[in-house]
């Protein structure tokens, strides 16, 4: 009798090679980052995340012998193309929430936009692959739990609750901003429930099968830690200004913020599955056929959405861009402080803030207002100025000595 496991041997060798190559590429990215070899410090997130996806894919195949995700090129392409759309929904919400902003992105507009899209293309594949690795490892394999009866009215209630949560977050962002992380799930899941039941997490709950939900949440937490770890040492990246705990952070994220990654993983899964249920994306599970004309129309709308949100990011969430040749002057020193950038540093010097110690003594609200009045722009926000002042207090010798005393 033929060994039923024999066919998996080539897959295992191929998987081992993918893991090795991915690990080598990731290690090389760290080496180039530490040595300051461009463009790696600027786009370290990209150089780190694509090898990580290869590693995750290879690990899943090593664990259970299943083929690579990339062996289904249409699925892989669909995941990478729709992933930016999924994340840009939250970027658009952040125009109002102002929970994070970006610093020291490339000054050339095309490179900046292309890099943003390529970066965001990793988000949904990371969530999918993390769940796949955990499933291959047998995590929550049984995953049995209570069965919850879901009635049609419950789905309508979920949509209404999702709308209410999103509205509250946008209307009073400082108080209700966490509700964004959950609203999209409640809006997307009823679409999945109706059109692609194999991927529906609500269907899982109906059947008492909680394993996939648990794996997505656990994988989301792990992926979130990697997101923050890869962002922290990079030259270009994001800085959080989440209310309540601006000063207490792990990497760049307030500790309580990591809870959001558990919910976001469910949202990312549901939002992509909703696109598959609408027949415009290739499903991760299930056999919903993509419809060409509908996909083309959705793709055109998505391209417009991407352009609009990127323009919005230029105005609301991209704080600074790189500028070569800073030199060693006052502006150059301030420009390097927490990604302030040369433009903001120049305004500070114009206002009489000549060095980090002078900045450490400033008051954020009044300084921010003066800077905005000077430039006629909406940046910097008071939260950004608070970030700079805290950094100045940590780096000004006089301020540091006063804190020690």
Beta strands, then each sheet from edge to edge (+ up, - down):
strand 1: 100-103
strand 2: 237-240
sheet 1: 1+ 2-
end
